[in-house]
């Protein structure tokens, strides 16, 4: 399991950035911790969620993406594969 640290949140944000996604932290009435704005590469995260919810929400979104090994550097690919093993 990925430990709940700011460092790991930063790593997840870096992974998403490499995939072309922009992560924004906004306030609002979110039913979940994060969502992808329709047909864009912007992910909005509830800025009032705690660190665990932010991390788990982003991991859940990443699991829904179709990512090829060619899309990422080797180090990011290994991290991505470790995220896929979360909660399986």
Steps between C-alpha positions, in 0.01 A plus 500: 500500500620851423568682825295812560764772473533831321797347317280230346232753408773699322613182317143433386467860380831463309372180337181676392699797369710266288175365355393854417254552786480815708395452863313789662387529860166675529227540757148392419232242559683187391348160547843345455852618568585562133356502149612556143334797335307363204708447186803682638822412672419694814441319828327691774566388857301615799751718684327434832544122475764350724824364355378138499186586302701709252748217439237225479279708270787567259603133504142401418495740203837372377364145505227610258750640248639293215875551525764337286858442607614733220306787665731507802867497593614169652502632859148640461382174341620301802321743733185479284503121515534516880193725513299249298562239768333727760176365644487205260 
